[in-house]
Amino acid sequence: MATLKDVKTKIGAVKKTKQITKAMNMVAASKLRGAQANMTGFRPYAGKFAEVLGSLAERGGSTATPLLTMREKISKINIVLCTSDRGLCGGFNSNLILKARSLVKEKSGSDIKVSFTNFGKKGRDWTRKNNFEIVSEYLGVVGGRFGFNVSVNAGKKLIDGFLNGEYDEVYVIYSEFKSTAKQIPVIKQLLPIPPLEASGKTEDAKKQYLPEHICEPTPAELLDEMLPKNVYVQIYSALLETSTSEHAARMAAMNNATKACNDMIDSLTLAYNKARQASITADLMDIVGGAEALKG
């Protein structure tokens, strides 16, 4: 049985851990507000951008630009894996890595080569451990402050690699933010750019939507200019979603850890009181026994 000193030491250690988890919860909540504001502010722009490109892509056709053209044979795939740089956020990173593993298993074959572009240390470490080729890595981005230039730099490398034949397909894996309690790992194809259509619209609504744009110059020329920007927008949106999801996951994990500390403190306090009561009872029994022996 643990002595009173041992139990008291454990209670002190758990209280210190509780202070750390509570502080991390507050920091994550503070960062979440800023990240969520940036994400919700960018979502309408990304949606409208894709909507306008949908109209242009329908006018120009799938062969208007190489970024829309599907390759006949898929032999090289690049996966943009967005994870965090730090842990202590529950199953956030493991869910994203599991999604990457399932995509690799689905796409890989004897004649298919898979490479990675990593955002975050956790995904980078997993990629190294499994001996996959790392084309580029960007650390200190997810979870921190970053600008649109980060997605532009990464997007240019991916587009150049696709046009040069280094990749036949490019996918991005990120965490879509639904709420503070729900973040969903998502796989999205970046290149070749899949058919861009106005989501949620019926066929009649799409036909009515097309005449709204008078293309000057031609749709093909506009697509050559705007499709690379769409890749940048998709990468930036994925980074914003992942960053917000990381803060939400860490806040939830630290909240659960704080609750676990409270439960452990209550349990240890009860054990401490029981041990102290047993010690007091034993001392009283010794005193009473000694007094009875003196009387005898």
C-alpha positions in Angstrom: 0.0 0.0 0.0 1.3 3.5 -0.9 2.4 5.7 2.0 0.8 9.1 2.7 3.9 10.8 1.3 3.7 8.9 -2.0 0.0 9.7 -2.5 0.6 13.3 -1.6 3.4 13.5 -4.1 1.2 12.0 -6.8 -1.5 14.5 -6.1 1.0 17.4 -6.5 2.3 16.0 -9.8 -1.2 15.6 -11.2 -2.1 19.2 -10.2 1.0 20.5 -12.0 -0.1 18.5 -15.1 -3.5 20.0 -14.8 -2.1 23.5 -14.9 -0.2 22.7 -18.1 -3.2 21.1 -19.9 -5.5 24.0 -18.8 -3.0 26.5 -20.1 -2.6 24.7 -23.4 -6.4 24.5 -23.7 -6.7 28.3 -23.3 -3.9 28.9 -25.9 -5.5 26.5 -28.4 -8.9 28.2 -27.9 -7.3 31.6 -28.5 -5.5 30.5 -31.7 -8.7 28.7 -32.9 -10.7 32.0 -33.0 -8.1 33.6 -35.3 -7.7 30.6 -37.5 -11.5 30.1 -37.8 -12.0 33.7 -38.7 -9.4 33.4 -41.6 -10.9 30.1 -42.8 -14.6 31.3 -42.8 -13.5 34.5 -44.5 -11.7 32.6 -47.3 -14.4 29.9 -47.9 -16.8 32.2 -50.0 -13.9 33.3 -52.2 -12.8 29.8 -52.9 -16.4 28.7 -53.6 -17.0 31.6 -56.0 -13.7 31.1 -57.7 -14.5 27.4 -58.4 -18.0 28.4 -59.6 -16.7 30.9 -62.2 -14.0 28.4 -63.4 -16.8 25.9 -63.8 -18.5 28.1 -66.3 -15.2 28.7 -68.2 -14.3 25.1 -68.2 -17.6 24.1 -69.7 -17.1 26.6 -72.5 -13.5 25.7 -73.2 -13.7 22.0 -72.9 -11.5 19.5 -71.1 -8.7 19.8 -73.7 -8.5 23.5 -73.6 -5.4 23.4 -71.3 -3.0 20.7 -70.2 -4.1 21.1 -66.5 -7.5 19.7 -67.4 -6.3 16.8 -69.5 -6.3 13.4 -68.0 -3.3 11.2 -68.6 -3.8 7.9 -70.5 -1.6 6.0 -68.1 -1.0 6.8 -64.4 2.5 5.8 -63.3 3.6 8.7 -61.0 1.5 10.2 -58.2 2.3 13.0 -55.7 0.4 13.4 -52.5 0.3 16.7 -50.6 -0.1 15.6 -47.0 -1.1 18.3 -44.5 -0.5 17.5 -40.8 0.6 19.5 -37.7 4.2 20.1 -36.5 3.3 19.2 -32.9 1.4 16.5 -31.1 -1.0 16.6 -28.1 -4.0 16.9 -30.4 -5.7 13.5 -30.0 -6.1 11.4 -33.1 -5.8 14.4 -35.5 -2.5 13.4 -37.1 -3.1 9.7 -37.0 -6.4 10.1 -38.9 -4.7 12.1 -41.6 -1.9 9.6 -41.9 -4.4 6.7 -42.0 -6.1 8.5 -44.9 -2.8 8.8 -46.7 -2.0 5.2 -46.1 -5.4 4.2 -47.6 -4.8 6.3 -50.7 -1.3 4.8 -51.2 -2.8 1.4 -50.9 -5.5 2.2 -53.4 -3.2 3.8 -55.9 0.1 2.0 -55.5 1.0 -0.9 -57.8 4.0 -2.6 -59.4 4.3 0.2 -62.0 3.1 3.2 -60.0 5.5 5.4 -58.0 4.2 7.5 -55.1 5.9 10.6 -53.8 5.0 13.2 -51.1 4.9 16.9 -50.5 4.7 17.4 -46.8 3.2 20.2 -44.7 4.1 19.5 -41.1 6.6 17.4 -39.2 4.2 14.5 -38.2 3.4 13.7 -41.8 7.1 14.2 -42.8 8.2 11.8 -40.1 5.7 9.1 -41.2 6.7 9.5 -44.8 10.4 9.1 -43.9 9.7 6.1 -41.7 7.9 4.3 -44.6 10.7 5.2 -47.1 8.6 7.3 -49.5 10.2 9.9 -51.7 9.7 13.4 -50.3 9.7 16.0 -53.1 9.2 19.1 -50.8 8.6 19.7 -47.2 7.2 22.8 -45.5 7.5 23.0 -41.7 6.1 25.6 -39.3 3.2 26.4 -41.6 0.2 24.5 -40.2 -0.9 25.9 -36.9 1.0 29.1 -37.3 0.7 32.3 -39.3 1.2 31.9 -43.0 0.3 33.8 -46.2 -0.9 33.0 -49.6 2.6 33.0 -50.9 3.2 29.6 -49.2 0.5 28.0 -51.4 1.8 29.8 -54.5 5.3 28.4 -54.0 4.1 24.9 -53.4 1.5 25.1 -56.2 4.1 26.3 -58.8 6.3 23.3 -58.0 3.4 20.9 -58.4 2.2 22.4 -61.6 5.7 22.4 -63.1 6.1 18.8 -62.1 2.8 17.9 -63.7 3.5 19.7 -66.9 7.0 18.2 -67.1 5.7 14.7 -66.7 7.1 14.2 -63.2 3.6 13.5 -61.9 0.5 12.1 -63.6 -1.8 12.9 -60.7 -1.6 15.1 -57.6 -3.8 14.7 -54.5 -4.1 16.8 -51.3 -5.0 15.3 -48.0 -6.2 17.7 -45.3 -8.6 18.0 -42.4 -11.9 19.7 -43.1 -13.2 21.7 -40.2 -16.8 21.0 -39.4 -17.0 22.1 -35.7 -14.8 22.1 -32.6 -15.8 18.5 -32.0 -15.7 17.2 -35.6 -12.8 17.4 -38.1 -12.9 15.1 -41.2 -9.9 13.9 -43.2 -10.5 14.7 -46.9 -8.8 13.6 -50.1 -9.1 16.0 -53.0 -7.6 15.7 -56.5 -5.5 18.8 -57.4 -4.0 17.8 -60.8 -5.3 17.2 -63.4 -8.0 19.6 -62.2 -11.3 17.6 -62.0 -14.4 18.9 -63.7 -15.3 22.3 -62.1 -19.0 22.6 -61.8 -21.2 24.9 -59.8 -22.0 22.6 -56.8 -25.6 22.3 -55.7 -27.1 23.6 -58.9 -29.5 21.7 -61.2 -28.9 21.3 -64.9 -31.4 24.0 -65.7 -29.7 26.4 -63.2 -26.3 25.7 -64.7 -27.6 26.5 -68.2 -29.0 29.8 -66.9 -25.7 30.4 -65.1 -23.5 30.1 -68.2 -24.6 33.2 -70.2 -23.7 35.4 -67.3 -20.0 35.6 -68.4 -18.9 37.2 -71.6 -15.4 35.8 -72.1 -12.9 38.3 -73.4 -10.4 36.9 -74.4 -11.3 33.3 -75.2 -12.2 30.8 -72.4 -9.0 28.8 -73.2 -6.8 31.8 -72.7 -8.6 32.7 -69.4 -8.3 29.1 -68.2 -4.5 29.1 -68.8 -4.3 32.1 -66.5 -6.9 31.1 -63.9 -6.4 27.4 -63.5 -3.0 27.7 -61.8 -4.5 30.2 -59.4 -7.2 27.6 -58.6 -4.5 25.2 -57.5 -3.0 27.9 -55.2 -6.5 28.6 -53.8 -7.2 24.9 -53.1 -3.8 24.4 -51.3 -4.3 27.6 -49.3 -7.9 26.5 -48.4 -6.6 23.1 -47.3 -3.9 24.7 -45.1 -6.5 27.0 -43.5 -8.9 24.1 -42.8 -6.1 21.9 -41.4 -4.8 24.7 -39.2 -8.2 25.4 -37.8 -8.8 21.7 -37.3 -5.5 21.3 -35.4 -6.4 24.0 -32.9 -9.8 22.5 -32.4 -8.5 19.0 -31.9 -5.8 20.2 -29.4 -8.4 22.2 -27.5 -10.6 19.2 -27.2 -7.7 16.9 -26.3 -6.4 19.3 -23.6 -10.0 19.7 -22.2 -10.3 15.9 -21.9 -6.9 15.7 -20.3 -7.9 18.4 -17.7 -11.0 16.4 -16.9 -9.0 13.3 -16.5 -6.6 15.2 -14.1 -9.6 16.3 -12.0 -10.9 12.7 -11.8 -7.4 11.4 -10.9 -7.0 14.1 -8.2 -10.4 13.1 -6.7 -9.4 9.5 -6.7 -6.0 10.2 -5.2 -7.5 12.5 -2.6 -9.9 9.8 -1.6 -7.1 7.3 -1.3 -5.1 9.8 0.7 -7.9 10.4 3.2 -8.5 6.6 3.6 -4.8 6.0 4.2 -4.6 8.9 6.7 -7.7 7.6 8.5 -6.2 4.2 8.7 -3.0 5.6 10.1 -4.9 7.6 12.7 -7.0 4.6 13.6 -3.8 2.4 14.0 -2.2 5.1 16.3 -5.4 5.3 18.4 -5.5 1.5 18.7 -1.8 1.5 19.9 -2.6 4.3 22.5 -5.7 2.5 23.8 -3.9 -0.8 23.9 -1.0 0.7 25.8 -3.3 2.4 28.3 -5.2 -0.9 28.9 -1.8 -2.7 29.4 -0.8 -0.1 32.0 -4.1 -0.6 33.8 -3.6 -4.3 33.9 
